[in-house]
């Protein structure tokens, strides 16, 4: 076998094995960075209404989250190459068919794509949580996926102006992932020496996962409304256009910083500190003293977005040392990412867009409280 079992379910895979894992894992998470571009092209071509666009984006993300979480219960870790191959083929087929379908079948295709993408994410998460430094590998994964999203989005924008061109390019990249299969590990070891099968996380693990869902609901709900927030506060369209690329660059820096600092900073203290800073950033976004302050706040928001995520993993593991909860963290993050904007949209309705900041603040506080509280619950029971 390519890897050896070490303490706490850790792995020692060779570089080619790790690269193959990251190739399929990154392909699985390309679509969130491309949805505005690809689904926007469908809407611009009159093949998708604006309302349907938002629903379609949410449905695919939710399918990804469900698949990433459920895979740990229904798929064996002893047939990773076959599993990845099927997921890549299904996802690529859905991508290639998407521009050819009407609205109804289009939803079916994107659900199939989301399920395949979720399985690929599960493979990457399965490696990350079995390492000795899961927060470090999570930071690397986040940085690489953000760079890949940026590179593919730029390439599609340059060579493919239509939805057909964009989805064809995405499908081609997904098919290219099949080339990594010979180097993919054949299997992962069980999470713990006494646990050869899957199972539900402990109650504390579920509480911690609830905190992850709430935290990502806060992040993505606020992010989706950044442009209308800025316009409502008098920023020019030219200034608003600076926000997305600047934030994307800061996200890469945030993931890189987390990779360097993971294991050196206390996870719980870092999550609490980031939460407090984010509440301050929300206050600035709500009443910016200047356009420059709003842009700076959104840039800092982007940095903290990916900086904080790797530190969630050791907290979830501390709450549930079996690592069953950690195996579901990718699904929890995607679920929160899809539900946050949906719930915010329902609650805000036709009200002032600024209400999303209150929604985000409540989700952030509740999410961090759940994460920290889950570890405190374990301590109160007297477990080591």
Residue pairs with C-beta under 8 A, 6 or more apart in sequence:
1 185
1 186
1 187
2 13
2 14
2 17
2 185
2 186
3 11
3 12
3 13
3 14
3 17
3 185
3 189
4 11
4 12
5 11
5 189
5 193
6 12
6 132
7 132
8 132
8 192
8 323
9 129
9 130
9 189
9 190
9 191
9 192
9 323
10 130
10 131
10 132
11 127
11 130
11 131
11 188
11 189
13 21
13 127
13 185
16 183
17 183
17 184
17 185
18 127
19 180
19 183
20 180
20 181
20 182
20 183
20 184
20 185
21 123
21 124
21 127
21 184
21 185
22 124
22 140
22 141
22 144
23 177
23 180
24 84
24 87
24 88
24 120
24 123
24 124
24 177
24 180
24 184
25 120
25 121
25 123
25 124
25 125
25 127
25 141
25 145
26 124
26 141
26 144
26 145
26 148
27 88
27 91
27 117
27 120
27 173
27 174
27 177
28 64
28 87
28 91
28 116
28 117
28 118
28 119
28 120
28 121
28 123
28 124
29 117
29 120
29 121
29 145
29 149
30 117
30 145
30 148
30 149
30 152
30 170
30 173
30 174
31 38
31 60
31 64
31 113
31 114
31 117
31 170
32 61
32 149
32 337
33 145
33 146
33 149
33 150
33 152
33 153
34 149
34 152
34 153
34 156
34 166
34 170
35 57
35 60
37 153
37 156
37 157
37 166
38 156
38 163
38 166
38 167
38 170
39 48
39 53
39 56
39 57
40 53
41 161
41 162
41 163
41 166
42 48
42 53
42 99
42 106
42 163
43 49
43 50
43 53
45 162
45 163
47 102
47 103
47 106
47 163
48 56
48 103
48 106
52 103
54 341
54 345
56 106
56 107
56 110
58 338
58 339
58 341
58 342
59 107
59 110
59 111
59 114
59 338
60 110
60 111
60 113
60 114
60 117
61 114
61 334
61 337
61 338
62 114
62 334
62 335
62 338
62 339
63 110
63 111
63 113
63 114
63 115
63 117
63 118
64 114
64 115
64 117
64 118
64 121
64 334
65 118
65 330
65 331
65 332
65 333
65 334
65 335
65 336
65 337
65 338
66 115
66 118
66 331
66 335
67 114
67 115
67 116
67 117
67 118
67 119
67 121
67 122
67 331
68 118
68 119
68 121
68 122
68 125
68 328
68 330
68 331
68 334
69 118
69 122
69 328
69 330
69 331
69 332
69 335
70 118
70 331
71 118
71 119
71 122
72 122
72 126
72 198
72 324
72 327
72 328
73 198
75 83
75 119
75 122
76 83
77 126
77 187
77 188
77 189
77 190
78 186
78 187
79 186
79 187
80 123
80 184
80 185
80 186
80 187
80 188
81 181
81 182
81 184
81 186
83 119
83 123
84 119
84 120
84 123
84 177
84 181
84 184
85 178
85 181
86 116
87 116
87 117
87 119
87 120
88 116
88 120
88 174
88 175
88 177
88 178
89 175
89 178
90 112
90 113
90 115
90 116
91 112
91 113
91 116
91 117
91 120
91 174
92 171
92 172
92 174
92 175
93 112
93 171
94 109
94 110
94 112
94 113
94 116
95 113
95 167
95 168
95 170
95 171
95 174
96 167
96 168
96 171
97 109
98 106
98 109
98 110
98 113
98 163
98 167
99 162
99 163
99 164
99 167
99 168
100 164
101 108
101 109
118 330
118 331
118 334
120 177
121 330
121 334
122 327
122 330
122 331
123 184
124 141
124 330
125 326
125 327
125 329
125 330
126 188
126 327
127 137
127 185
127 188
128 134
128 137
128 138
128 141
128 313
129 191
129 313
129 317
129 323
129 326
129 327
129 329
130 188
130 189
130 191
130 323
131 137
133 262
133 263
134 310
134 313
134 314
134 317
134 326
135 258
135 262
135 263
135 267
135 310
135 311
135 313
135 314
136 259
136 262
136 263
136 310
138 258
138 262
138 309
138 310
138 313
139 255
139 256
139 257
139 258
139 259
139 260
139 262
139 306
139 310
140 255
140 259
142 251
142 255
142 258
142 306
142 309
142 310
143 252
143 255
143 256
143 259
143 306
146 248
146 251
146 252
146 255
146 306
147 252
150 248
150 252
152 169
152 170
152 173
155 169
156 165
156 166
156 169
156 170
159 165
159 169
160 166
160 168
160 169
190 196
190 197
191 322
191 323
191 324
191 327
192 322
192 323
195 322
195 324
198 324
199 322
199 324
200 206
200 324
201 209
201 320
201 322
201 324
201 325
201 328
202 319
202 320
202 322
202 324
202 325
203 377
204 319
204 320
204 325
204 374
204 375
204 377
204 378
205 316
205 319
205 320
205 322
205 324
205 325
205 326
205 374
206 325
207 319
207 370
207 373
207 374
207 377
208 315
208 316
208 319
208 320
208 325
208 370
208 371
208 374
208 375
209 316
209 325
209 328
209 329
209 332
210 332
210 367
210 370
211 312
211 366
211 367
211 368
211 369
211 370
211 371
211 372
211 373
211 374
212 312
212 316
212 329
212 332
212 333
212 336
212 367
212 371
213 332
213 333
213 335
213 336
213 339
213 367
214 336
214 363
214 364
214 366
214 367
214 370
215 308
215 312
215 336
215 363
215 364
215 367
215 368
215 371
216 332
216 333
216 334
216 335
216 336
216 337
216 340
216 367
217 336
217 337
217 339
217 340
217 343
217 363
217 367
218 278
218 340
218 359
218 360
218 361
218 363
218 364
218 367
219 305
219 336
219 337
219 340
219 360
220 336
220 337
220 338
220 340
220 341
221 340
221 341
221 343
221 344
221 356
221 359
221 360
221 363
222 282
222 285
222 301
222 356
222 357
222 360
223 247
223 301
223 305
224 340
224 341
224 344
225 341
225 344
225 348
225 353
225 356
226 243
226 285
226 298
227 240
227 243
228 353
229 285
229 353
229 354
229 356
229 357
230 239
230 240
230 243
230 294
231 237
231 240
232 352
232 353
232 354
233 287
233 288
233 294
234 291
235 288
235 291
235 294
236 291
239 291
239 294
239 295
242 295
243 295
243 298
243 299
246 295
246 298
246 299
246 302
247 298
247 299
247 301
247 302
247 305
248 302
249 302
250 299
250 300
250 302
250 303
251 302
251 303
251 305
251 306
252 306
253 303
254 302
254 303
254 304
254 305
254 306
254 307
254 308
255 306
255 307
255 309
255 310
257 303
257 307
258 306
258 307
258 308
258 309
258 310
258 311
259 310
262 310
262 311
265 311
267 311
267 312
267 314
267 315
267 318
268 315
268 371
268 372
268 375
270 308
270 311
271 308
271 311
271 312
271 315
271 368
271 371
271 372
272 368
272 372
274 304
274 307
274 308
274 311
275 364
275 365
275 368
277 300
277 304
278 301
278 304
278 364
279 361
279 364
279 365
281 297
281 298
281 300
281 301
281 304
282 357
282 360
282 361
284 293
284 294
284 297
285 294
285 297
285 298
285 301
285 357
286 354
286 357
288 294
288 297
309 333
312 329
312 371
313 326
313 329
315 371
315 372
315 374
315 375
316 325
316 326
316 329
316 371
316 374
317 323
317 325
317 326
318 375
318 378
319 325
319 371
319 374
319 375
319 377
319 378
320 326
320 374
340 363
343 359
344 356
344 359
344 360
347 355
347 359
348 355
348 356
348 359
